[in-house]
Amino acid sequence: MKNKVLLGAIALLVAEAFFAGVGAIVKQLSDSLTESQLVFFRNLFALFFLGPFCLKQGREAIYTKRIYLHLFRAATGLAGMYCFFFVLGAMSLTSAIMALKMAPFFIPIIAKLWLKEQIPFKTSIAIAIGFIGVAFILNPQEGIELSHLMISLLCALLVATTTCTIRKMSDTEPAVRIVFYFISVSTLVTFPLAIADWRPIIATDWLLLVILSALAVCGQLLMTQAFRFASPVKIGLLGYSSVLFAALIGYIFWDEPLTLSMLFGGILLLWAANVTIRQRWFI
């Protein structure tokens, strides 16, 4: 049992390092490529990685009776990805990654409205403290525009909605099928958008796009495996390690400062996340 928890912790740490790497590559490419190009190639190359596996599994891998939920999940996931990629280009890497980590605080609210699950009083307090922590991290006085903050909140809300959608259909839909429909729909939708707003892509950018997709797919698979080894209650907080990886990458490559406000906000957010993760939405 202890070995499985350790393996789960290691897998989740590596996954979060990969996710921080994805954010860094998107930030690096945001000056030379459009958001539609980034979203399109991120999903296209991910489809190349996942496609052979689905072909090997046969028709059962993709057959579904819940296509409308898959389309809804694809819509919220794709919109969230657009928001996240925009935030990565507009804000520091650490702030953008931390903005994405606000999603767990929206999940109980959506679960109550959609899945009719109750929110314990302690969780309500934790959600409020979590948003206070985010306010310290994404400090408007540090030069972050209000519009960027609103898009950050929208991104987290969309990610939380996507998570609840996956929860709703996970009783019949395996993870590979859910991912397959998401990246397939996203590739088809963003192809004409990428063509309409096309920018030339140099050789090094092509390489970064391939690495971006590989890291994203490997990160998703590792995260899935991590939570098979161990409950989110035991290792869930390690999901916030991507913020530490992002802070290190941002400091090395973009000279992004680490402020006391960010540190204090991070402590509040981690405490609130610990309370929220231990509720039944994540078990």
Buried (B, 14 or more C-beta within 10 A) or exposed (E): EEEEBEBBBBBBBBBBBBBBBBBBBBBBBBEBBBBBBBBBBBBBBBBBBBEEEBEEBEEEBBEBEBEEBBEBBBBBBBBBBBBBBBBBBBBBBBBBBBBBBBBBBBBBBBBEEEEEBEBEEEBEEBBEBBBBBBBBBBBEEBEBEEEBBEBBBBBBBBBBBBBBBBBBBEEEBEBBBBBBBBBBBBBEBBBEBBEEEEEEBEEEBEEBBBBBBBBBBBBBBBBBBBBEBBBBBBBBBBBBBBBBBBBBBBBEEEEBEBBEBBEBBBEBBBBBBBBBBBBEBBE
